[in-house]
Amino acid sequence: MKPLMVEEVLYLHYRITKEIGGRQGVRALSLLQRALERPCATVGGRELYPAPFEKAAVLLTGILAGKPFYDNNAPTAFAAALLLLDRFGLRVQSAMGLVEMIAAAGKGDWRTVAAWLRGRSRPKEGPAAVL
């Protein structure tokens, strides 16, 4: 799996903040980097989060927990998770229950987030999106 790059998530944050308002910028780059590394974590050579939904969930919860941006951490975290799923050829088809999922993510409950993503995702048609 190709992990998300810092520049990709910064671009997502820029676009989101430009669209919905708020303060642009990174409060703590190290917290963003830590969140981006988490989906690739291994122990003894084995992935801690082998499934795409788990990877996306720990990314989302990691960004929310670290709050690396001044504003718009939740929408940026969700957009980053969607982009990561896209890398696996998956697309979320329904936003039903999104508020509850974000609340669970804010509490660090990545398993609930992974289940939400799994239940609402389908294989996408066509090539993967490129930023």
Secondary structure, DSSP 4 states (H G I P E B T S, - for coil): --PPPHHHHHHHHHHHHHHH----SBS-HHHHHHHHHGGG-EETTEESS-SHHHHHHHHHHHHHHH--BSS-HHHHHHHHHHHHHHHTTEEE---TTHHHHHHHHHTT-HHHHHHHHHHHEEEPSSSPP--
